[in-house]
Amino acid sequence: MKRDLSSRYADSLVSRSRLIIALLLVVSAAVGAGAVVGTTGEAGIGDAGIDSPEQAALDQIDATYETDDAVVAQVVVRNEGGNVLTRQSLLKSLRLQKALHENESINATLREGTGAIGIENVVANVAYAHQQSERADDSGSDSRATGANDTSAPGQSQPAAPTLDQQIAALESRSDEQVETYLSRILDPEASVPGSDPAEFLPSEYEPGTTQADARTTLVFQKSPSGSGTTDEEVNDAQVAIDSLVENRFTDGFVFGQGIIDEESSQAIGDSFIVITPVALVLLLVVLSIAYRDLLDVLVSLFGVGIVLVWYAGVQGWLGIPSNSTLIAVPFLLIGLSIDYSLHVVMRYREAREGSLDTDRESTGRRDPTTAMRLGLAGVVLALATAAFSTAVGFFSNYVSPLESIQDFAILSGVGIVAIFVVFAALVPALKLELERLLDRRGHTRKRSAVGVDAGWLNGALSGAARLARRAPIVVIVVAVVLAAGGAYGATGIDTEFNQADFLPQDAPAWMDSLPGPLAPGDYDVSDDLDYLSDNFRQRGQDSEGQILIEGNMTAPALLTAADDVTRDANGSGTIVVGGDGRAAIESPASVLRSVAAENGTVADAVEARDIDGDGLPDRDVAAVYDLLFDAAPEQASSVLYRADDGSYESARLTVGVQGNASSQSVAEDVRGVAATVEANAPVTAIATGGPVTTAVVQSALFETLVEGFAITLGVILALLVGLYWWRSRAPGLGVVTIVPVLLALAWLLGTMAALDIPFNSETVVITSLAIGLGVDYSIHVGERFVDERARHDSLADALSATLTGTGGALLGSAVTTAAGFGVLALALSPPLQRFGIVTGLSIVYAFVACMTVLPCLLVIRERLLTRTG
């Protein structure tokens, strides 16, 4: 009675197969048109809108402080064991800057005013001033010529900054010895140089006062797309063009910026697919050929896969979902599940056609195509529907994520599962039936048995699994549970941090160098460049700086002291950048006050008059000093202090330079430590924020959301299976039994991830959700087949053997094909693709092993318990 619905569906399909083919092809064409008509575009990993104190603090900073929102690219020039502060090397960088302005596409993205700045500009400015003093023959301008101890009173006019051409000409006119002299003066730790601190362009291990360094950096400032007429694409393309100019001018130099990251990441994905696609196709065709042993079935299966991908591309286009790195996984997922569904449909048809699938317990011999499809589809469609629903629920549950890219992943993967069910439960069976009828009418004898059903090594192996389940079920379960316990214990130490550096492409392994030209991958240095930059320089830009919003008594002397102390004491924190002077790269009201006082006599006198303890900071009447600071250097002052219209000081800001290759959570912990120290030593409140901190908050919230969704998915699927088996055979316990292997396989997977040092974060938690989807899919097919076979056989041994040799063969073909398809992604140059391939491949293998070993044992134990209690 419970099979009536499946039987009626199968009857309807075989009687209207041509109509179904026509309708579904028309629907597929309409859906697929979205790939042409719709627009998708490109997108990053996405931004999440999560309400948090950290985000509120960042919004307040953006609204009240004069922050520099320019896009920053860094040009690094290296000469290991040599010196990059020579006159010729500095001239090369000045000429590079000139080339940037002469290039129209690059110049259009450069910030007005200062488009680029480095120590070469500081030296050239000194040379220009010296040159001008020589021309004027003014003996009283020596101090200005050297630029070593320049101070100026408020309101005193300063000479206009020299142009790049003037800087180049001035440096060209100087000798190597003169440049050496300028460097010794401007790099003197006791000297004050107007403008940027020259030491900030030198590596952290630079020895203060010396005139040699093996590396230096130049900052290139580009217009922010959010506040100008430029686009992200134009800014990123300009960075790639800058990198090309640097390669042509310097033997060892590189450019680091988001444009370079995006360019290499896209190239790595492309190179990966060039290498992987042929391997994957060959593996796919070989495994399908072995499983089907029939060209027609291979072509029908591939046709169904193609229609599913048409639906995927069409839905993405109609919904306007942009492409991103997360969505790369979806087509592979759909291909794997499509092959799984196809194998079950085809193999069940073959069993019915050859008479090995009997509903009346009597052999009826070979059947005609129509009867075979009716019986085969009726026996498998309920399992397909249940698997599709449970898997779709698993993926749709990710829609609760606050991250837009994960929501897109949920939509497209969920819709893709629906498409798979429609195609392989309707279109493919109808198409195969029409082809089988055509060949049957023309007298072509097609005798193809299902995998694992005929006598042979595979049948023996599958039958052996059934015998093992009957003879030693307790042993198998104990071993599985022990392994799961070990996996769960290992998972307690698994890394849950999110590190953007983990997404950067890696250089190709040595064996790929031997590939022929079209297949040979490019060179990928961005990961190494980030490590070098993080170890040697302070990175610039929103993602490389933490911020601290301070509110309370802004004029308390203790605030300046606390801010100054953390700059000196925070150098023990692992992710906070430390300069060559041993002080942390933290900009605060104290550091700005010291910097301005070194150049402005009025501010210096005011500080000295109020400095009681001799630390160079005022200990009383701080508001008056702040007022003078705003008069002397309003831009610098407004970057660290917020002064209201009535002249009161309402908040302060600390900017903390952090390593770009550190995890967001580690950065957030260190920045929060600085905030806590300031708050503990001054009558203020301090909130850690900034790009890395808010990213950590988002990732933590996202991780928690996905884990919750993970649990909800399991609950929904468990309820579904319990309800299904109650409806079918009044055996709700079968639902619990069916999901146990999925949980064990998941524990094995997490333990393996810990052993392979693969983090369990917001990225991989999405991938591991595949383990549930695929595991449940396999379990449902085994469980459904066992229920059917148990109703047909008096013996538990016969039912179990028929289940594992019938469905087990299809599952093996599916597991091998899908695992191989996903596994080749481990060859990718893109770390996210590598992790996706490894984790998904392992999840498929573990799900298959659990369903073929643990689940039969659980079914045997359940049967024996029911027999004893019945």
C-alpha positions, 0 to 999 in steps of 0.5 A: 500500500505504501508503494502505491504512490511510487508505482503510480508515478512510475506508471505515469512516466512510462505511459507519457515518456515522450510528453515528459521529455518534451516538457522538461526540455522546454523547461530546461531551455527556459531555465538555461536561458538565464545563463545568457539573458541574466547577469552574474558578474564577479564577487569576493567572499562577501560582506556580512552585516552583523550588528556588534559593538565592534562594527558600531565602533568602526561605523562611528570612527568612519563617521567622525574621523578624517580617515584616509580611505585610499586603496594602498598598494606596496612596492617592495624593492629587495637586494638580499645581502646588498643595499637598496639605498644607493643613489641609482636604486633610489633614482629607479624608484623615482622614475618608476613613480614618474612612469605611473603618472605617465601611464593613463590607466594607472594615473587615472586611479592614483590619489590626487596630490600624493600618488606614491611616496617612499624614502626616495622622495624624502631623500630627493626632497632634501637634495632639491632643497640643498640644490636650491640653497646652492643656487641662492647661495644663502649661507643662512639656509644650511639647516633647511638644506640638510632638512635635519632639524627643521622647525617652523612656527604656526602659520609660517609658509613652507616652500612648495614641494618639488615635482617628480621631475624636480626630485629626479633632476636634483638626485641626478645632480648629487654624487653618491657621497652626497646622497650617503650624507643625506641618508645619514642625516635623515635616518639619524634617530635624533633627527626630525624630518618634515612629513613621513618618517623615513624609517617607516619605509625600511624593514623592521630589522633595519638598524637605526642610524645606518645608511644601508638596508636590504629592502624598502617599500614605496606606498602607492595610494589609489582612489577608493572606488567607494568614494570616487569615479573609479571601479574596483576593476580599474584599481585592480588592473592598475595594480597589475600594470604597476607590477609589470613596470616593477618587474621591468625595472628591478631584479628583485621587486614585487607589488602587493595589493588586492589587485595582485591577489585577485589576479593571481587567485583567478589565474591559479583557478584557471591553471588548476582547471586546465590541469585538472579538467582532463584528468577529471574527465578521463577518470569520470569516463573510465569509471563510468565505462567500467560501471555501465559497460555500455556506451548508451548509458554513459551518454545518457548519464552525461546528458543528464549531468549536462542538463543539471548544469544548464539549470544551475547556470540558468538559475544563477543568471536569472537570480543575478547571483555573482560568481565567487570562490565559494560557488566553485564547489557547486558544479562539482557537487552537482556532477557528483550527485547527478552520477549517483542518481543516474547509477541508481536509476540505471542499475535498478532498471537493469535489475528489473530488466534481467529479472533479478528484481522481483516483487512477487518472489518468483523469477519472471525472466527477462522483461520488456523495457516498459515493464522493467522501467516501471518496476525499477523506477517504482523501487528507487524513486522514493529513495531518490525523493527522500535523499533529494529532500534531505540533501536539499534541506542540508544545503538550504539550511546554510541560507541562515548565514549572514554572509551573502556568498554562503546564502548564494551557495545555499540557494544554488546548491539547493536548487541544483539538488531539486534539478537533479531529482527532476532530471534523473527521476523524470527526464533521464528515465523517460529518455532511457526508456524511449531509447531502449524501446527503439533498440528493442524494436530494431532487434538489438539485444541489450543484456547488461546486468547491474554492477555487483549482482552477477557472480564475480569479485565485486559480488563476492566482496559485497556478499562478504560485507553482508556475511561480516555484518551477520557474523560479527556486527558487534565487533564492526560497530565497536571498531567504528565507534572507537575510531569515531571517538578518536576522531571526535577527540582529535576534533577538539584540537582542530583549528577554527581560526579564519586566515585570509592568507590561507586563500592565497594561491601556492606555487605549483609543485615541481612535477607540474614544471614538466607539463607541456606549454599549454598545461604548464601553470604560472608562477605564484608568489603572492603568498610568499610576498605576503609573508615577507611583507608581514615579517618585514614591513607594516602593511597598509590598508583596512585589512592590515590595521586594527583600530581602537575607539576610546571614549570617556575623559579624553583630556586625562593625562593618564590616557596619553601615558597609557597610549604611550606605554602600550606602544612600548610594551605591546611589542611582545604581541605576536601579530602587532608590527614592531618598527626598527626602534622596537616600538609597536606600530601604534598611532595614538594621540601620544605618538602624534603629539610627539611627532608634531612637537618634534617639528613645531616649536610652539607645541614643543614648548607647550608640552615641555611647560606641562611635562612634570615627569619628563616623559615628553607628554603633558601631565596637566592642562591637556586640553590646551595642548590639544588645541595647539596641536589642532592649530599646528597640524589639523590633519594629523590631530583629527586622525586621532582625536575627535573635537566637537563643534563646541571645542570639547574632545569626545573620543580618541582613536588608536591605529594598530599595524598588524601582520597581514598573514595572521588569522583574524582571531589572533589579530582581534585578540592582540588588539583587544589586549591593547584596548584592555590595557589602555582601559585599565590605566586610564579613565576611559572605555576602549573598544577594539575594532578595525578590518581584521577585528570585525572580520574575526567577529563576522567569522566567529558569528558565521561559524556559530551560525553554520554549526547551529545550522549543521545541528538543525539539519541533522535534526530535520533529517532525523525527523524526516527519516523517522517519519518516513519509516513510520509511514512506510512500515511503522518502524521509526527506529529505522530512521535513527539507525539510518543516520548513525553511520552518517554521524560516525563518518562525520566524526572520522572526517573531523578527526582526519581534518585535525590530523591533516591540519585542515581548519574547521572554520566558516569555509570548511564547515560548509564543505563538511555539510556535504558529508551529511548530504552525501552520507544521508544519500547513501544511507537512505538508498541502503535503508530503503533497499533493505526494507524492500528486500526484507519484505520479499525474503523470509531470510535476513541473510538473503535480504541483506545480501540482495541489498548490498549486492544490488544497491551496494554496486551502484553506491560503489560506482557512485562513490568511486566516480564522485570521490575521484572527481572531487579528489583531483581538486587536491592537485589545484593551485588554489588552497580553497579548491585543494581543501574542497577536494580533499575534504569532500573526497574523504567524506564520500569515502567515509560515507560509503564505508560507513554505509557498507559496514556499519549500517548493515551491522546496525540493521542485523542487531536491530532485527535480532533485538526485535526478534528477541523482544517480539 
